[in-house]
Amino acid sequence: MSLEGDLATATDTTTVFLDAERRRGELRADLAAIGAAFTTRPSILRRAAALLAEELPTATDRLVTTGTADAVAVTTALALHTGLPFAVDAGEVHRGDRVAVVTPIADDPAASPAEATAAALADRVRAAGAEPVVVLSVLAPDGTPALAGTRTPSENPS
């Protein structure tokens, strides 16, 4: 059924928007349509932040991102949604923090270590004495919607 049809027949219109798969699908379609320009669209940032928040491990203490405008926009939206503080480039990371690294576009697995910004940021987080627990990205390296978290090696089951 279409969104219009769902709204017309729902007894409580908020239930139309509660299904995570539907929200994820609609956001994927919007992201596919506009690509990396999503960081200039507050409605898309808000929805992306809500879905990324679902990927955060419990007891995450802080968000960390690079200093690019797109990365700061995504991380600000996520910080506003979750209430978590964030740092740019591991600047205010404290020893023992459990940190989520946030990037607008996921690292390409084929990229060199110099090109892997999330991996390099996770290394700086470790060097500051904190623990990167997840890397959150809105887009995959090829520009397709990702809206997912990748557990860092320290979080993978052994």
N, C-alpha and C positions, 0 to 999 in steps of 0.2 A: 504494500500500500504506500502511497505517497505521503509526504509530510503533511500536505494540506488535508488529505483524507484522514490521517491519524488525528490531526487537531480537530477536525469536524466531528469525529465520532468519540473522542476521549471524554470521559466524565471528569477527569482532572488533567488539564493540559500539561502540567509539570511532568506527569508520568511519561509523556511522549519523549521527553529529553533525558530521561534517566538511564535508558539502556546504553551501556558503555560501548557495545559493538556498533550501535547506530551512530553514536556521537563520534566514535573513531572513524567510521566509514565516511560520514559527512565531512569531517575535518580532512581526511585523506583526499577527498575529491577537491576541496578548496585549495589544499596545498599543491596538489597536482596541477591545478589551473593557474596558480600564480607563482609557484616556485619559491625561490629565495627571497622574494619581495614580501613574504609573509610578515617579516618583522616590522613592517610599517602599517600593519592592519591590527588594531587593538582587539577586534572581535576574534580574530584568528589566534593571536597571542594568548588571549584569555582561555580559549578552548584548549590550545596546546598545553598551556600550563596545568590545566585541570587533569589532562590525560597523563602528562609527565609526572605529576604528583602521585598518581597511582603506582608509578614504577619506583618511587623512592623506598629504600629499605627503612624499616622502623629504626628509630634512634639515630637518624641522620642529624648531625649537628649543624652543618653549614653547607652552603652551595659555593662553588668556585667556578669562575669562568675566565676566559681570556679578555683582553681589553678592547676587542673589536666592538663596534656599535651594535651589530647584529647579536653577538653573544651576550652583551650587557642587556639588550632588550629582552631576550628570551629569559635570562636569569632573573631580571627584575620582575617579569610577569610571574615566574615560578615562586620567587621570594614573596611577592604580594599574596599569592594564592595560599602558600603554606605557612607564612610567618617566619620562615627560616632566614637568618642573616646570610649575606653572601659577601664574598671577597673577589677582587679582581686579581688574577695572576698570582694566587696563593698569598696575597699580601697580608691578610689578617687571619691566617690559619693558625690555630693553636695546637700545641702538642696534645695528642690523644683525640683530637676531633675526628669524627666519622664524616667524611666529605663526599658530596656528590659533585662530580665534574659535569658541567653543563655546556653543551656546544650546539649551535644551530644546525651544523652539518657534521655527521659522524666522520671519523677518520677513515680514509681509504685503507683497507688492509694491505694493499699493494704499495702504499706510500713508503717513502724512506722515513727513518726516525725523525729527520729534520722537518718533514712535512706533516707528521702526526701531532697535531696541536693538542688533542685531548690526552694522548699518551705522554707527551712532554709535560703537560700541566699536572697530570697524575704523579709524575716523577718529582716535580717541584713540591707537590703536596706531601709526598713521602719524605722528602728532604727536610721539610718543616716539622716533621714528627707527627703528622696526621695520617689518617688512613683513608685513601680513596676507596669507597665501597661500590660506586656505580658511576658509569658515564651515561648521561642522558642526552639524546639527540632528537631533534625534530625531523630532520631530513637525513636520508642515507647518503653515502658519498656520491651516488649517481643522480641525486636531486629528487628521488622519489620519497614519499612520506615514510618516515621510520617510526616516530613517536614511541621510542622504546629506550629501555635502559640495558646496558651491557655491564654485567658484574665484572669487577676488576679481579685479577687473579687471586687476590687474598680472600675473596668471597666465594670462589668456586669450590664446590665440594671436592674433597680429595678421595 
